[in-house]
């Protein structure tokens, strides 16, 4: 049986504490207790709270990238875009944990220039991927800047849905989230010249 690297164990503990209790409960002592290691071990890998949150957010991004790269995408561009956007929503326990960490990270980034730079880089990367998908789905009518504008709108809308879903109890359930994504894509994509339809959208 292989032994997991210490940093991976600490990162999992970070994700769990942040998702369950919020950033205010994240501390060296709490992470050490959850991971079953000495306080000095945590300080070795994560000397500051920003370093801990940066690591947790980085792990969330890595997981999302891994899932998206493993998706079975095909020629149906609308279906592909729907599938990718749904990966950003809290539609199961794993994605709910990830969204809660993202919300905590965003709140911290509002007052931390270093974390804000990380946040900006990730948003730009995801937005560019959405713009590329929109370009494939379109008929060449939109300029690159218009595609980027639509991508920013799509990302902001999905982020807003995710935020409200994890902060409002049952106000936005999985069915409401997936319906909202379908309507968003209907608004962004042309009605003609697009492969696929809402009827072929993937399950959550």
Secondary structure, DSSP 8 states (H G I E B T S, - for coil): -----HHHHHHHHHHHHHHHH-GGG--HHHHHHHHT--HHHHHHH-SSHHHHHHHHHHHHHHHHHHHHHTS---S-HHHHHHHHHHTTS--SHHHHHHHHHHHHHHHHHTT-HHHHHHHHHHHHHHHHHHHHHHHHHS-S-S-HHHHHHHHHHHHHHHHHHHHHHHHSTTSS-HHHHHHHHHHHHHHHS-SSS-S--GGG----
